[in-house]
């Protein structure tokens, strides 16, 4: 579907459905009415939601994955849609494309470019340990999944001298729709003559860094979700909680999620682990009666003074 006029024709056609009620069975007419309502909502949302969120909304309302998973090619069909959604997210992150730009991009590839290869689903049936990136795992499932190095710090590009990106410059309201206009900008740090010529970031650089961080943080959330939902039975999260003091742990626990800089802190904050790390050893009980409990034993290790770095670590110990 491409072009505003086509959307308008669909909505106008469905809006006059009452005139033709006697031409349909009761169940078909109910389905047609629901389709009209959905089209009306989507027609408004396509200009107000970020492109990935818009497609997530459409697929959720249509129960797309449930329908695609039927039949002998169900797994392949779901993997193909996951592959398309990954392209949508990458295009949005890189270029901030809107609905119409994406449909033009898609139509161009359908009409003029060779057929896109199908997503790989064979790895899920290999019966061996598979090492892959999170992006490569989209659409796949495994009995057990390990996600390593959760304590690695995010690279938000804050140390880059030269930065560039599309940033919002204005909002245009047209009826029920909101259009965000963007402009490509670039900037760098420069000596400030008012402060002994110390190198400082210009205002436009700070704005670019802010919007870049928002997009990268959103992408990190999606990646963690994708990684954690690849498992059917067991999920093992591997990372360390590094801290110089209990005060730092308390400060991290009190910080908003978007201010944290690694997945370990995200997981600990979401599961509310920090307040219960008390003493050298203990067992954390997570969950509730309805969903079930998880008992997580831990041991607190302190490195010897003569080692290079003297920091406390929290490690989870599992009984053999």
C-alpha positions, 0 to 999 in steps of 0.5 A: 500500500502506498500513497495517501490517496489509496488510504483515503479510498480504502477508508471512504469505501469502508465508511459506506459499508452500512449501505451494503449490509444486506449483501453480506452474511452477519459474520462477514459484515462484522468482519468488514466493520472491524476492518473499517475501524482498524483502517480508520485508526491506522490512517491516523496513526501512520503519521503520528507513530514511529514507523517500527511502532506503527508496524508492530501495532498493525501486526499485533491487531491482526494477530499476524504471527499467529496466522503466519505460523500455520502450515508447513511453511509457518516457521519460514513465514514468521522468520521472513516477517521478522527479517522485514521488520529488522529492515524497517527498524534499521531504516528508521534508526539510520534515516528516520524514514516515514510511512510513505518513504518506506512504502516507496522503498519497498515498492522499488525493491518489489518492482526493480530489484531481485527477489530477497532471500528468505530468512534462515531457519535451519539453525534452529534445528541444528542440535548443536551449540550455535553462536550468533549475533542477536540480529541473526537470531531473529525469528529463531527459537532454541531450548536454551539461550545464553546472553553473555557480557550483559555488563558491557557498557553501551557505546552511545558515541558521546566521545565522537568529535564529529557527529551528524544525524537527522534531528526534529526541527518542527511539528506540523499539525494537520487535522488529526495528524502530526508531521515531524519535520527533520533536518540533517545537521552535523557539529563538533567540539570547538575551543571556547574563548570564554573559558580558556579555550577549553574544547566544548561541544556546540549546542547543535552537537548536544542536540544531536547527541541527545536524539542519537542517544534516544534512538540507540537506547530504544534499539538496545531495548529492542535487542534485549527483548529479541535476545531474551525471547529466543528461548523456549525453556531456559534463559541464562543471563551472564554478567557482573555487577561491578561497584566501588561501593554500596552507595553507587549501587543505591544511586544506580538503583534510583536512576531512571532506566534510560540513564543506565548504561548496560544491560546488567543494570537494566535487568537488576532494576527491572527485577528489583535486585539491588535492594536485596543484595545484603551481606556476603551470601544470600538468596534472592526470591523473585516473582509472586504466588501467581506467576511462581517464584525463582530462588537466586543464590548469590555470593559476594566476592572482594578481590585481594588488596594486591590485585590491580583493581580492587572492586567488589563483585556480585556473582551468582552461585548455582549449587551442583 
